[in-house]
Amino acid sequence: MISSKAWRTLGALVVTMAAAPAAANAQIYMSRDAAGNIVLSDRQVDPTATLRTYAVAGSTFRATKGVVSERASRYESLIEENAAAHGVNPHLVRAVIQQESAFNPNARSNKGAMGLMQLMPATAAELGVTDPYNPSENIRGGVAYLKGLLVKFQQNVELALAAYNAGPTAVTKYGAVPPYRETKDYVSRITKNVDLAPKPKRIYKTVEIVDGREVPRYSSVETPGAQLVATAKK
């Protein structure tokens, strides 16, 4: 998620570029520094920066679909496969990867966390991940680790995410999301992204007796006694 400071920088860049008479669009390069902060520029100062185009209309602007989402699609099958294998919400996995690395498989934090799901060396070794920069290994290990935290904290997503960010010891110590601003923001951003993700459509079946025979009824609304018969993506 882009900070308010980054949005102000983005606005200034777009407004400046809009001043050119022929400018119909503004192209902004977005990357992250070693600390994970968003860096915006009208020049590609970092080879890993993603290009986003903004349509300019007077003093307002709107973002078109970014490169990050295109990059994310490369790992869709790995996310779905590993999420299903461990019984973890795939939207949660996507949101964690977005927050951790913005889907950059070569990301490395100043603390040494590596790859898409930013695995620390000790965690990667414990999970049998020999190459943390290999997307397949990284996602496999990251989802397994996330599943372990969900089990440890009794499926409490907020506590599991807090542990992913600040470590299980800190969460156990406070018995809640630790009072660290970074961790609180981390949990809030990810849970918000999960809430905004499209929900699967569920089909329920009920049976009514009409003229002495059973008549099945199907609905997307769950009612008492209804049987779930199908789940599909919207």
C-alpha positions as CSV (number, residue, x, y, z in Angstrom):
1,M,0.0,0.0,0.0
2,I,1.3,3.5,-0.9
3,S,1.8,5.8,2.1
4,S,0.2,9.3,2.2
5,K,3.7,10.8,1.6
6,A,4.1,8.7,-1.5
7,W,0.6,9.7,-2.8
8,R,1.6,13.4,-2.3
9,T,4.8,12.7,-4.3
10,L,2.8,10.9,-7.0
11,G,0.3,13.8,-7.2
12,A,3.1,16.3,-7.6
13,L,4.7,14.3,-10.4
14,V,1.5,13.9,-12.3
15,V,0.6,17.5,-11.9
16,T,4.0,18.6,-13.1
17,M,3.8,16.3,-16.1
18,A,0.3,17.4,-16.9
19,A,1.6,20.9,-17.4
20,A,3.0,19.9,-20.7
21,P,0.5,20.8,-23.4
22,A,0.7,17.4,-25.2
23,A,0.7,15.3,-22.1
24,A,-2.3,13.0,-22.0
25,N,-0.8,10.4,-19.7
26,A,1.8,10.4,-17.0
27,Q,4.2,7.5,-16.6
28,I,5.5,6.9,-13.1
29,Y,8.1,4.3,-12.0
30,M,7.4,2.6,-8.7
31,S,9.9,0.6,-6.7
32,R,10.8,-0.3,-3.1
33,D,14.1,0.6,-1.3
34,A,16.0,-1.7,1.0
35,A,13.7,-0.8,3.9
36,G,10.6,-1.7,1.9
37,N,9.5,2.0,1.4
38,I,7.7,2.9,-1.9
39,V,9.9,5.1,-4.2
40,L,8.2,7.1,-7.0
41,S,10.0,8.7,-9.9
42,D,9.4,9.9,-13.5
43,R,12.6,8.1,-14.5
44,Q,13.6,4.4,-14.1
45,V,16.2,4.9,-11.4
46,D,15.9,1.2,-10.3
47,P,15.9,-1.6,-12.9
48,T,13.3,-3.5,-10.8
49,A,10.9,-0.5,-10.8
50,T,7.4,-1.2,-12.3
51,L,5.9,1.3,-14.7
52,R,2.4,2.7,-14.2
53,T,0.5,5.0,-16.5
54,Y,-1.9,7.6,-15.1
55,A,-4.5,9.3,-17.2
56,V,-4.4,13.0,-16.6
57,A,-7.5,15.2,-16.8
58,G,-7.0,18.8,-15.6
59,S,-5.9,18.7,-12.0
60,T,-7.2,15.1,-11.4
61,F,-5.7,11.8,-12.2
62,R,-6.6,8.1,-12.1
63,A,-4.4,5.0,-12.1
64,T,-4.7,2.4,-14.8
65,K,-4.1,-1.3,-14.0
66,G,-0.6,-1.6,-12.7
67,V,2.3,-3.8,-13.7
68,V,2.3,-5.4,-10.2
69,S,-1.0,-7.2,-10.9
70,E,0.4,-8.5,-14.2
71,R,3.5,-9.8,-12.3
72,A,1.2,-11.4,-9.7
73,S,-0.6,-13.4,-12.3
74,R,2.7,-15.3,-13.0
75,Y,2.4,-17.0,-9.6
76,E,-1.3,-17.7,-9.6
77,S,-1.1,-21.4,-10.1
78,L,1.6,-21.7,-7.4
79,I,-0.5,-19.7,-4.9
80,E,-3.7,-21.8,-5.6
81,E,-1.8,-25.1,-5.5
82,N,-0.1,-24.4,-2.2
83,A,-3.0,-22.7,-0.6
84,A,-5.2,-25.7,-1.4
85,A,-2.6,-28.1,-0.1
86,H,-2.5,-26.4,3.3
87,G,-6.1,-25.3,3.5
88,V,-5.2,-21.6,3.5
89,N,-7.2,-18.8,1.9
90,P,-5.5,-18.0,-1.4
91,H,-6.5,-14.4,-1.1
92,L,-4.6,-14.3,2.2
93,V,-1.5,-15.7,0.5
94,R,-1.8,-13.1,-2.3
95,A,-2.2,-10.3,0.2
96,V,0.9,-11.4,2.2
97,I,3.0,-11.6,-1.0
98,Q,1.8,-8.2,-2.1
99,Q,2.7,-6.6,1.2
100,E,6.0,-8.5,1.6
101,S,7.6,-8.1,-1.8
102,A,5.0,-6.6,-4.3
103,F,5.5,-9.9,-6.1
104,N,9.2,-9.4,-6.7
105,P,10.9,-12.8,-6.5
106,N,14.3,-11.2,-6.0
107,A,13.3,-9.0,-3.1
108,R,15.6,-8.9,-0.1
109,S,15.0,-6.8,3.0
110,N,17.7,-5.0,5.1
111,K,17.1,-7.7,7.7
112,G,17.9,-10.5,5.2
113,A,14.4,-11.7,4.4
114,M,14.3,-13.2,0.9
115,G,12.0,-13.7,-2.0
116,L,8.3,-13.4,-2.7
117,M,7.2,-14.2,0.9
118,Q,10.3,-12.7,2.5
119,L,11.6,-15.8,4.3
120,M,14.3,-15.3,6.9
121,P,17.3,-17.6,6.4
122,A,16.6,-19.7,9.5
123,T,12.9,-20.1,8.6
124,A,13.8,-21.1,5.0
125,A,16.2,-23.7,6.3
126,E,13.6,-25.1,8.8
127,L,11.1,-25.4,6.0
128,G,13.5,-27.1,3.6
129,V,13.7,-24.2,1.2
130,T,17.1,-24.4,-0.4
131,D,16.6,-21.5,-2.8
132,P,14.4,-18.7,-1.4
133,Y,14.6,-16.8,-4.7
134,N,12.9,-19.7,-6.5
135,P,9.2,-18.8,-6.6
136,S,8.1,-22.4,-6.3
137,E,10.2,-23.1,-3.3
138,N,9.5,-19.7,-1.7
139,I,5.7,-19.9,-2.0
140,R,5.7,-23.5,-0.8
141,G,7.7,-22.6,2.3
142,G,5.9,-19.4,2.9
143,V,2.4,-20.9,2.8
144,A,3.5,-23.8,5.0
145,Y,4.9,-21.3,7.5
146,L,1.7,-19.2,7.4
147,K,-0.4,-22.4,7.9
148,G,1.7,-23.2,11.0
149,L,1.1,-19.8,12.5
150,L,-2.7,-20.1,11.8
151,V,-2.6,-23.4,13.7
152,K,-0.5,-22.0,16.5
153,F,-2.9,-19.1,17.0
154,Q,-6.1,-21.1,16.6
155,Q,-7.0,-19.8,13.1
156,N,-6.9,-16.2,14.3
157,V,-5.8,-14.5,11.1
158,E,-4.7,-11.2,12.7
159,L,-2.5,-13.0,15.2
160,A,-1.0,-15.2,12.6
161,L,-0.2,-12.2,10.4
162,A,1.3,-10.3,13.4
163,A,3.5,-13.3,14.1
164,Y,4.5,-13.4,10.4
165,N,5.7,-9.8,10.7
166,A,7.0,-9.5,14.3
167,G,7.6,-13.2,15.2
168,P,5.5,-15.7,17.2
169,T,7.4,-14.8,20.4
170,A,6.2,-11.2,20.3
171,V,2.5,-12.3,19.8
172,T,2.7,-14.8,22.6
173,K,4.2,-12.2,24.9
174,Y,1.4,-9.7,24.4
175,G,-1.4,-12.2,23.8
176,A,-2.5,-9.9,21.0
177,V,-1.2,-8.0,18.0
178,P,2.0,-6.4,19.4
179,P,1.8,-2.6,20.0
180,Y,4.3,-1.9,17.2
181,R,3.1,0.5,14.6
182,E,4.7,-1.4,11.7
183,T,3.0,-4.6,12.8
184,K,-0.4,-3.0,13.3
185,D,-0.2,-1.4,9.8
186,Y,0.9,-4.7,8.3
187,V,-2.0,-6.6,9.8
188,S,-4.5,-3.9,8.8
189,R,-3.4,-3.6,5.2
190,I,-3.4,-7.3,4.6
191,T,-6.8,-8.0,6.2
192,K,-8.3,-5.1,4.3
193,N,-7.0,-6.5,1.0
194,V,-8.4,-9.9,1.9
195,D,-11.8,-8.4,2.7
196,L,-11.8,-6.6,-0.7
197,A,-11.0,-9.7,-2.6
198,P,-13.9,-11.3,-4.6
199,K,-15.7,-14.0,-2.6
200,P,-16.5,-17.3,-4.1
201,K,-20.1,-17.9,-5.0
202,R,-21.8,-20.7,-3.2
203,I,-24.8,-22.7,-4.3
204,Y,-27.1,-24.3,-1.7
205,K,-29.7,-27.0,-2.2
206,T,-32.9,-27.5,-0.3
207,V,-35.6,-30.0,-0.9
208,E,-39.3,-29.3,-0.7
209,I,-42.2,-31.8,-0.8
210,V,-44.7,-30.8,-3.5
211,D,-47.7,-33.1,-4.2
212,G,-46.0,-35.9,-2.3
213,R,-42.7,-35.8,-4.2
214,E,-39.3,-34.2,-3.5
215,V,-38.5,-31.0,-5.5
216,P,-34.9,-29.7,-5.2
217,R,-34.4,-25.9,-5.0
218,Y,-31.1,-24.1,-5.5
219,S,-30.1,-20.7,-4.2
220,S,-27.0,-18.7,-3.5
221,V,-28.5,-17.8,-0.1
222,E,-27.9,-20.2,2.8
223,T,-31.0,-21.1,4.7
224,P,-31.5,-23.4,7.7
225,G,-31.1,-27.0,6.6
226,A,-29.6,-26.1,3.2
227,Q,-26.8,-28.3,1.8
228,L,-23.8,-26.7,0.1
229,V,-23.5,-28.3,-3.3
230,A,-21.0,-26.1,-5.2
231,T,-18.5,-23.3,-4.8
232,A,-17.3,-21.4,-7.8
233,K,-15.2,-18.2,-8.4
234,K,-17.1,-15.2,-9.5
